[in-house]
Amino acid sequence: MNPEIEYQLIQAQARELRRAAAAHRQVREAQRAGESERRHRSVFGKFRKS
């Protein structure tokens, strides 16, 4: 395979991996934020029922 084409393929794969990692990071951050919100809601729900 032509070295230039191979280099371009590697660059494209690296770009895709970076995009996938960024998307995964956003999902994990959203999940963490949702977990903390749920935790607070359950605490406030206990106070409201009392």
Secondary structure as UniProt FT lines:
FT   HELIX           3..49
//
